[in-house]
Amino acid sequence: MDSRVFFNSVLAGLAIAISLFFGGCDKIKDLISISDEWYLEEPFPGRNRSNPVAFSLNNYGYVGLGWNEGGLNDFWRFDSWDLDTIPAWDTVAYFPGAGRKEAVSFTIGNYAYVGLGGDYIKHKARDTFYNDFYKYDGMLDQWTKVATFPGLGRMGGMAFSDGQYGYVLGGRSVLENGTEVFAKDFWLYNPLSNEWSRQPDFQGEGRQNGVAFYLQNTAYVGTGFGTGGKNYDDFWLYNPKTQAWSRGPNFLGGSREGAIAYATDTLAYVGLGWKNGVLMNDFWEFAPKSNSWAKRKDFAGSARTNSACFSFGRIGYVGVGYNSRDFWFYQP
């Protein structure tokens, strides 16, 4: 038996026995799993897909949208606290907009916000880009349309939240005359007024399929794919209070697109992706205190790009991809 599968069987028994003392499966995982290790979870039950969106909300993980011979609009919820199934995937309300890939998402309070992205329309032999946005209420399992994004519709943008506002930047679009644009515009979404406002443009080169995360009052944006097929390894820092961009340390894993990233209270993690036709499975930890990157254990699944990730506390979850439905959690 695979050691990771065996681990999950052991975890199930221990979870039932001690959950009353520790308050949930993720806290148990944090206590009994080995540091710097990957463990196999229950596979994603939906269709294989690339370029989905994913987020954590109210102690659940969510994965949806993406592409598999066309844009998808289904959404699935991951429950790592359900002791009957440990963990469980359930389908939730479908995204009300068109099926799409390379959308963005961020969370503010008890709500998630999802929008942008696009699809390849076969009979038109071209990409279609979207700029609509929707709010998801996990308690009611309900989507509501919010203010339309004022910039160009785009695929492969990046997004983050500082807990009060949502921020969106970057991505790729194509103008009416056929000109390809890798965007640098940067926008703030205010959920109270349901309005977007322009912020200082991103100071790096325009790009799509980079990563973004918010950690200790600073946003980090980096990697991705841009003009001329260039992949990036640079990282840029944004201070929402001063509205200022500054250059950060380059990603030591090297340039790439389609990576995954998530942040805990004190650290961030970046890995996987694609560079020059090569799929990657390396995984790195960023410490803001020392402003430095450190190599961690490679992702235990197959190398892949344009996957999904979310986190609870210190535990990160990574999975799916075009030919994959497996899901894994990482214990730092």
VOMIDREN-704450 format. One record per residue: residue in one letter; x, y, z of N, C-alpha, C in turn. Coordinates in steps of 0.2 Angstrom, whole numbers, plus 5000, padded with zeros to 4 digits. Layout:
N
aXYZXYZXYZ
...
***
This chain:
332
m500449945000500050005000500450065000
d500350114996500650184996500650215003
s501250235005501350265012500850315013
r500750355008500250415009499550395010
v499350345006498650315007498650285014
f499150245016499150215022499050275028
f499450325027499350385031498650405032
n498250415026497650435027497150395030
s497250325030496850275034496950285041
v497650295043497750305050497450365052
l497550425048497250485050496550485051
a496150445047495450435048495250415055
g495650355057495450325064495650375069
l496250405069496450455074495950515074
a495750535068495250595068494650585072
i494350525071493750505075493850505082
a494450475084494650465091494750535095
i495050575091495350635095495050705093
s494650705088494350765085494050815091
l493750785096493450825101493950865105
f494550835105495050875109495450925105
f495450915098495850955094495450995089
g494850985088494451035085494451035077
g494650975074494650975067495250935064
c495050915058495550865054496250905053
d496150965051496851005049497251015055
k496951025061497351035067497650965068
i497350905067497550845068498150825064
k498050845057498650835052499250875054
d499150935057499750975059500050945065
l499750905069500050875075500350805073
i500150765069500350695068500750685061
s500750735057501050725050501850745051
i502250715047502950735047503050805043
s503550845046503650905043503950895036
d503850945031504050955025503950885021
e503250875021503050805017502350815014
w502250785009501650785005501250725007
y500550725007500150675008499550675004
l499350615001498850604996498150615000
e497750654997497050664999496550624994
e495850634996495350604991495350644985
p495350604979495450644973494850684971
f494950734967494450784965493950744961
p493250744962492850704958492550734952
g492650794951492450824944492850804938
r492750834933493150824927493850844927
n494250814924494950844924494950914921
r495450954923495351024920496051054921
s496251104917496751144918496451214920
n496851264922496751334923496051344927
p495951304933495351324937495551384942
v495051404946495151444951495051404958
a495351424963495251394969495351444975
f495051434980495051474986494851444992
s494951464998494751435005494251495007
l493651465010493151515013492751475018
n492751505024492451475030492551405031
n493251385031493451325033493351265028
y493151295022493051245016493551265010
g493751225006494151235000493651234994
y493751274989493351274983493751274977
v493551234972493851224966493351224960
g493451264955492951274950493251304943
l492751304938492951334932493551294929
g493851314924494451284921494251264914
w494651224911494551204904494751134903
n494251104899494351034896493951024890
e494351034884493951044878493451094878
g493451144882493051194882492951224889
g492751284890492651314897492151274901
l492351264908491851234913491651284918
n491051274920490751324925490551284932
d490751224933490551184939490951214945
f490751204951491151214957491051164962
w491551144966491651094970491851114977
r491651094982491851114989492251054993
f492751064996493151014999493051025007
d492850975010492750985018493250935021
s493750965024494250925028494050915035
w493450945037493250935044492750885045
d492450855039491950805039492150745041
l492050725048492350655050492050595048
d491450605044491150545041491450525035
t491850575031492150555025492850575025
i493150615028493850635030494250625024
p494350675019493850735019493350715014
a492950765012492450755007492350805002
w492250784995492050834990491350834989
d491050894988490350904986490250954981
t489750944976489650994971489251054974
v489351114972488951164975488651204969
a488351264970488051304965488551314959
y488351304953488751314947488851394947
f489451414944489551484942489051504937
p488751564938488251584934488451614927
g489051634927489351664920489451604916
a489751624910489951574905490551534908
g490551464905491151424907491751454905
r492351454908492951484907493551454910
k494151474907494751464910495151524912
e495651514916496051574918495751634921
a495251614925494851674929495251684935
v495051734939495451754945494951754951
s495151744957494751744963495051774969
f494751804973494951824980494351824985
t494551824991494051824996494151885001
i493551905003493451955008492951945013
g493151935019492651915024492351845023
n491651845023491351775021491151765014
y491451805010491251805003491851794998
a491751754993492251744988492051784981
y492551814978492351844972492751814966
v492451804960492651764955492451804948
g492951814944492851844937493351834932
l493351874927493751874921493851804918
g494351794915494451734911494251734904
g494251674901494051674894493951604892
d493851594885493751524882493951534875
y494151474872494251464865493651444862
i493451484857492751474853492951444847
k492851374846493151334841492851364834
h492151374834491851394827492051464825
k492351504830492651564828493351564828
a493651514830494351504830494751564833
r494451584839494851634842494651634850
d495051664854494851674861494351724862
t493951714867493451754870493651774877
f493651844878493851864885493251894889
y493251884895492651904899492951954905
n492452004906492652054912492052054917
d491652004917491052004922491351974929
f491051994934491251974941490651954945
y490751904950490251874954490451864961
k489951874966490151864973489851794975
y490151754978489951684981489851694988
d489251674991489051664998489051594999
g489551565003489651495005489051475009
m488851515014488351495018487651485015
l487551525010486851515006486951475000
d487651464998487751424992487451464986
q487651534985487251574981487751624978
w487651634971488051684967487651744966
t488051804966487651864964488151904960
k487851934955488351974950488452034954
v489152064953489352124956489552164950
a489852224952490052274946490552244941
t490452254935490852234930491552264930
f492052224929492752244929492852294924
p493152354925493152404920493752404915
g494252364916494752354912494552304906
l495052294902494952244897494752174899
g494352134896494252064898494952034897
r495051984901495751954900495751884903
m496251844901496351774904497051784908
g497151744913497751734916497951794920
g497451834923497651884927497851864934
m498051904939498251884945497751924950
a497651904956497251934961497451914968
f497251964973497451944980496951994984
s496951984990496552024995496952045001
d496852105003497152125010496652115015
g496052085014495552075019495052125019
q495152185016494652235016494452245009
y494952245004494852254997495152194993
g494852194987495152144982495552184977
y496052154974496552184969496552134963
v496552164957496652124951497152154947
l497552124943498052154939498252094934
g498652124928498952084923498452044919
g498651994916498351954911498451964904
r498151924900498251934892497551944889
s497551994884496952004880497152014873
v496652014868496852034861496352084859
l496552144856496152194854495852184848
e495352224846494952214840495352204834
n495952244833496352234828496852174828
g496752134833497152074833497852084837
t497952144840498552154844498452114851
e498952074853499052044859499252094864
v498952094870499152144875499252104882
f499852114885499952084891499952144896
a499352144900499152204904499652214910
k499652284912499952304918499552344922
d498952354920498452394924498252354930
f498052394936498052374942497352404945
w496952364948496252384950496152364957
l495752404961495552384968494752384967
y494452334971493752324971493552334979
n493052374979492852394986492152364987
p492052304991491452274992490852314995
l491052364999490552405002490152444997
s490552474992490252524987490152484981
n490352424980490352384974490652424968
e491252454969491552494964492252474963
w492552484957493252474955493552544955
s494152544957494552604956495252584953
r495552624949496252614946496752634951
q497252584952497852594956498452604952
p499052624955499652624951499852564947
d499952574941500152514937500652474940
f500652404938501152354940501752384937
q502352374941502952404938503452354935
g503252284935503552244931503352234924
e503552194920503252184913502652154913
g502152174909501452144908501552064907
r501052034910501151954910500451924912
q500451854910499851814912500151754916
n499651724919499751664923500351664927
g500451724931500951734936500551714943
v500851724948500551714955500551774959
a500051774964500051834968499851804975
f500051834980499851824987499951884992
y499651884997499651935002499951905009
l500451945011500751915017501051975021
q500751975028501052025032501052095030
n500452115027500352185025500652205019
t500852155015501252165008500952115003
a500852134997500652094992501252074988
y501352014985501851994981501651964975
v501951984969501651964962502351944958
g502251894955502851874951502751814947
t503251794944503251734938502851754933
g502651704928502151724923502551714916
f502051734911502251734904502051794901
g502551824896502351884893502551884886
t502651944883502851954876503351914874
g503351894868503851854865503951784868
g503451764872503551694875504051694881
k504151754884504651754889504351734896
n504651694899504451674906504851724911
y504551734917504851774922504951744929
d505551764932505651744939505651804944
d505451864941505551924946504851924950
f504951954956504451964961504452044963
w503752064963503652134965503252144971
l503352184975503052194982502552264981
y501952254984501552314984501252324991
n501352394993501052414999500452444998
p499852425000499252454999499152525003
k499452525009499452595012499752645009
t500352635006500752695002500552684995
q500252634992500152624985500752624981
a501252594984501952594981502152524979
w502452514973502752454971503552454972
s503852404974504552394975504752324972
r505352324970505652254968505852214974
g505652144973505852104978506352054976
p506552004980507051954978506751904972
n507151894967506951844962506751774965
f506251744961506151674963506651624962
l506951594967507551554966507351484962
g506751474961506551414957506651424950
g506751494948506851504941506151524938
s506251554931505651584928505151524926
r504551544926504051494924503351534923
e502851494921502151514921501751464924
g501151474925500651424928500851394934
a501251434939501351404945500751414950
i500851384956500351394961500651424967
a500251464971500551494977500051504982
y500251504988499751514994500151545000
a499851585004500251605010499851585016
t500251575022500051565028500151625032
d500051625039500151685043500851715042
t501351675041502051695042502451675036
l502251635031502651605026502251605020
a502551595014502251585008502551535004
y502151494999502451444996502251454988
v502751434984502651444977502951374974
g502651354968502951294965502551274959
l502851214956502551184950502551234944
g502151224939502151264933502551234927
w502651284922502951264916503451314913
k503951284910504451324907504751294901
n504651324895504951304889504751234887
g504151214888503851144887504051094892
v504351114898504451064903504051084909
l503651024911503251034917503651024923
m503451064929503951064935503551044941
n503951014946503650994952503951024958
d504451064957504851094963504351134967
f504551154973504151184978504651224983
w504451284984504851334988504451374993
e504851394998504551425004504851495004
f504451545005504651615006504551645013
a505151675016505051695022505151775022
p504651815023504751885023505151915028
k505251885034505751915039506451915036
s506651865033507351865030507351885022
n506751895020506651915013507051865008
s506951795009507251745006506851685004
w507151644999506751584997507151525000
a506851475001507151405003506751354999
k507151304997506951244993506551194999
r505951174997505651125001505551064997
k505251005000505150944996504750954990
d504950924984504650924978503950894979
f503450924975502750904975502750834974
a502350794977502350714977501950694971
g501550724968501150704962501550714956
s501250704950501650714944501750784943
a502250804939502450874938501850904933
r501650964935501050994931501051074931
t500651094928500551174927499751184928
n499651254929498951274929498451234934
s498751224940498351174945497951224949
a497651194955497251224960497651224966
c497551274971497851264977497451314982
f497351294988497051334994497451315000
s497251345006497551325012497151335018
f497251305023496951315030497551315035
g497551375038498151375043498751365040
r499151315042499851305040499851255034
i499251215033499251165028498951185021
g499351175016499251195009498951135005
y498451145001498151084997498351104990
v498551054986498751064979498451004975
g498151024969497950964965497650984958
v497350934955497050934948497650964943
g497350974937497750994931497450954925
y497650964919497350944913497250864913
n497750834915497650754915497650724922
s497450764927497550744934496950764938
r496750714943496250734947496450724955
d497050704955497350694962497450754966
f497350754973497450814977497850794983
w498350834985498850824990498850884995
f499050865001499150915006499850915008
y500150975010500850985011500851005019
q501250975023501450985029502051025030
p502151085031502751125032503151105038
***
